[in-house]
């Protein structure tokens, strides 16, 4: 099977693509989460609690329920203006993605509830066409999928816990075509995949009927990608090509979320969520091969470890949910999200920056068993100016639009 840790690794390291949070994380996996800008931990009245807070499955309606969602993601073109040479400037391609997700929750069995979720918790895609940016990232694409069975247990009406097992699959591709500082060409074509496991934990306390206090934790998953690489340079001493195995390890970082929600007049629910993403696990990108390269261009371009030293990031999310009591539920959200990439290590693979997120949505109850809805989110990233050996210029116009539709059926 062709795979390339190199490609996937670089991809992950760039982790931009459809990612709508810091790095390559995608918090918005459902209709409710998109509508509430990811502020969806303490108050999770939908089937997607199986993913966002399995402890809260204990307080859903006591019957089988399933939810299917689909999200369209549009990434704007990012503009790079180089301060040294206008010929080194460029733009990424505008891109569109489709992301389906699925959730299910069982009835109660002796105070236990069981859930299942299929999500895409991370990913990226970044394509540069101009010669200078393309040297570093002609194409970086990464897909991460997660299957997460979970269970909850309610000790009483005030306290419940949840846990799950994370099965994570990653598939990636990276290509680049450019020249080194010494003028020699360096071309690569890599693709690869990996299957890894982790866990998640959750608890919710209800000191009063209208107040939820919740904590959730999703473990770090080290993605040990193994694959195939085709490398080429025009320096033919001693060998100008390599075709063979490669490997790299990159993290899907742990996330800790703490949230509080309160319901007023039995209609308006306000939630404040804080989450911390532990990107500091990502210290370097180091591709491995069966043997060391004797060609100095291949070694320098593709074998030497690339320092990353990403930083842990914080996000604050505020969401509102209003139940009209006549089949319509309206939602809105706002979030402030930090980026993990230090300026000295930022590259064309992921020109990330801090962001503000705005969202809204509506759900409509068709009958006693079925519900549907739609949500929209706008991710507005700040401009970012960087000055180091590779990049001396400004990235502008980065943004993302999400539209999620969802359907829920209770059996």
NORMO-V885807 format. One record per residue. N is the residue number from 1. RES is the residue in one small letter. PHI is phi in whole degrees, -180 to 180 (NA if undefined). Layout:
# NORMO-V885807
n & res & phi
N & RES & PHI
N & RES & PHI
This chain:
# NORMO-V885807
n & res & phi
1 & x & NA
2 & x & -74
3 & x & -153
4 & x & -144
5 & x & -65
6 & x & -58
7 & x & -65
8 & x & -63
9 & x & -63
10 & x & -62
11 & x & -63
12 & x & -65
13 & x & -63
14 & x & -76
15 & x & 28
16 & x & -113
17 & x & 26
18 & x & -71
19 & x & -57
20 & x & -119
21 & x & -132
22 & x & -58
23 & x & 60
24 & x & -112
25 & x & -82
26 & x & -123
27 & x & -72
28 & x & -86
29 & x & -115
30 & x & -150
31 & x & -56
32 & x & -64
33 & x & -68
34 & x & -63
35 & x & -65
36 & x & -114
37 & x & 52
38 & x & 79
39 & x & -84
40 & x & -143
41 & x & -131
42 & x & -79
43 & x & -109
44 & x & -128
45 & x & -79
46 & x & -104
47 & x & -65
48 & x & -68
49 & x & -58
50 & x & -56
51 & x & -100
52 & x & -80
53 & x & -161
54 & x & -61
55 & x & -58
56 & x & -76
57 & x & -60
58 & x & -60
59 & x & -110
60 & x & -80
61 & x & -54
62 & x & -82
63 & x & -164
64 & x & -65
65 & x & -149
66 & x & -132
67 & x & -139
68 & x & -124
69 & x & -126
70 & x & -141
71 & x & -120
72 & x & -99
73 & x & -119
74 & x & -115
75 & x & -103
76 & x & -72
77 & x & -74
78 & x & -95
79 & x & -100
80 & x & -115
81 & x & -113
82 & x & -85
83 & x & -81
84 & x & -96
85 & x & -152
86 & x & -57
87 & x & -69
88 & x & -91
89 & x & -75
90 & x & 180
91 & x & -138
92 & x & -82
93 & x & -75
94 & x & -69
95 & x & -136
96 & x & -129
97 & x & -137
98 & x & -121
99 & x & -131
100 & x & -89
101 & x & -139
102 & x & -147
103 & x & -141
104 & x & -148
105 & x & -137
106 & x & -89
107 & x & -67
108 & x & -79
109 & x & -129
110 & x & 53
111 & x & 73
112 & x & -103
113 & x & -127
114 & x & -122
115 & x & -136
116 & x & -149
117 & x & -136
118 & x & -124
119 & x & -137
120 & x & -128
121 & x & -75
122 & x & -162
123 & x & 165
124 & x & -168
125 & x & -159
126 & x & -147
127 & x & -128
128 & x & -110
129 & x & -110
130 & x & -70
131 & x & -57
132 & x & -70
133 & x & -61
134 & x & -65
135 & x & -57
136 & x & -104
137 & x & -158
138 & x & -68
139 & x & -149
140 & x & -131
141 & x & -135
142 & x & -144
143 & x & -125
144 & x & -125
145 & x & -122
146 & x & -134
147 & x & -108
148 & x & -133
149 & x & -71
150 & x & -144
151 & x & -143
152 & x & -128
153 & x & -139
154 & x & -101
155 & x & -72
156 & x & -166
157 & x & -75
158 & x & -114
159 & x & -147
160 & x & -143
161 & x & -127
162 & x & -148
163 & x & -157
164 & x & -157
165 & x & -113
166 & x & -101
167 & x & -104
168 & x & -115
169 & x & -117
170 & x & -127
171 & x & -136
172 & x & -147
173 & x & -146
174 & x & -142
175 & x & -134
176 & x & -152
177 & x & -154
178 & x & -163
179 & x & -126
180 & x & -78
181 & x & -62
182 & x & -85
183 & x & 95
184 & x & -88
185 & x & -75
186 & x & -143
187 & x & -122
188 & x & -140
189 & x & -146
190 & x & -133
191 & x & -154
192 & x & -169
193 & x & -154
194 & x & -162
195 & x & -128
196 & x & -134
197 & x & -135
198 & x & -154
199 & x & -150
200 & x & -142
201 & x & -131
202 & x & -156
203 & x & -150
204 & x & -136
205 & x & -117
206 & x & -118
207 & x & -62
208 & x & -137
209 & x & -60
210 & x & -105
211 & x & -133
212 & x & -119
213 & x & -121
214 & x & -134
215 & x & -136
216 & x & -130
217 & x & -144
218 & x & -113
219 & x & -71
220 & x & -67
221 & x & -125
222 & x & -81
223 & x & -92
224 & x & -88
225 & x & -79
226 & x & -128
227 & x & -168
228 & x & -124
229 & x & -131
230 & x & -116
231 & x & -122
232 & x & -151
233 & x & -142
234 & x & -92
235 & x & -88
236 & x & -91
237 & x & -120
238 & x & -86
239 & x & -143
240 & x & -94
241 & x & -134
242 & x & -144
243 & x & -138
244 & x & 177
245 & x & -73
246 & x & -152
247 & x & -155
248 & x & -160
249 & x & -121
250 & x & -135
251 & x & -94
252 & x & -98
253 & x & -71
254 & x & -67
255 & x & -133
256 & x & -109
257 & x & -125
258 & x & -126
259 & x & -144
260 & x & -134
261 & x & -132
262 & x & -140
263 & x & -108
264 & x & -115
265 & x & 57
266 & x & 62
267 & x & -135
268 & x & -102
269 & x & -115
270 & x & -113
271 & x & -125
272 & x & -116
273 & x & -123
274 & x & -118
275 & x & -132
276 & x & -122
277 & x & -106
278 & x & -91
279 & x & -71
280 & x & -64
281 & x & -65
282 & x & -95
283 & x & -98
284 & x & -159
285 & x & -114
286 & x & -129
287 & x & -80
288 & x & -115
289 & x & -136
290 & x & -61
291 & x & -150
292 & x & -73
293 & x & -79
294 & x & -92
295 & x & -77
296 & x & -65
297 & x & -72
298 & x & -63
299 & x & -66
300 & x & -70
301 & x & -80
302 & x & -126
303 & x & -111
304 & x & -66
305 & x & -65
306 & x & -104
307 & x & -71
308 & x & -122
309 & x & 46
310 & x & -64
311 & x & -113
312 & x & -60
313 & x & -124
314 & x & -115
315 & x & -135
316 & x & -117
317 & x & -132
318 & x & -120
319 & x & -135
320 & x & -127
321 & x & -131
322 & x & -123
323 & x & -95
324 & x & -74
325 & x & 68
326 & x & -134
327 & x & 88
328 & x & -108
329 & x & -128
330 & x & -105
331 & x & -136
332 & x & -154
333 & x & -154
334 & x & -147
335 & x & -143
336 & x & -116
337 & x & -129
338 & x & -84
339 & x & -106
340 & x & -95
341 & x & -92
342 & x & -63
343 & x & -57
344 & x & -71
345 & x & -117
346 & x & -72
347 & x & -134
348 & x & -68
349 & x & -64
350 & x & -150
351 & x & -78
352 & x & -80
353 & x & -156
354 & x & -63
355 & x & -141
356 & x & -116
357 & x & -119
358 & x & -129
359 & x & -151
360 & x & -159
361 & x & -171
362 & x & -146
363 & x & -117
364 & x & -129
365 & x & -85
366 & x & -71
367 & x & -156
368 & x & -66
369 & x & -116
370 & x & -129
371 & x & -146
372 & x & -140
373 & x & -169
374 & x & -146
375 & x & -144
376 & x & -134
377 & x & -136
378 & x & -117
379 & x & -109
380 & x & -107
381 & x & -93
382 & x & -71
383 & x & -67
384 & x & -142
385 & x & -106
386 & x & -131
387 & x & -141
388 & x & -149
389 & x & -59
390 & x & -89
391 & x & -125
392 & x & -140
393 & x & 176
394 & x & -128
395 & x & -100
396 & x & -130
397 & x & 71
398 & x & -73
399 & x & -164
400 & x & -145
401 & x & -122
402 & x & -123
403 & x & -127
404 & x & -119
405 & x & -115
406 & x & -146
407 & x & -138
408 & x & -121
409 & x & -132
410 & x & -106
411 & x & -108
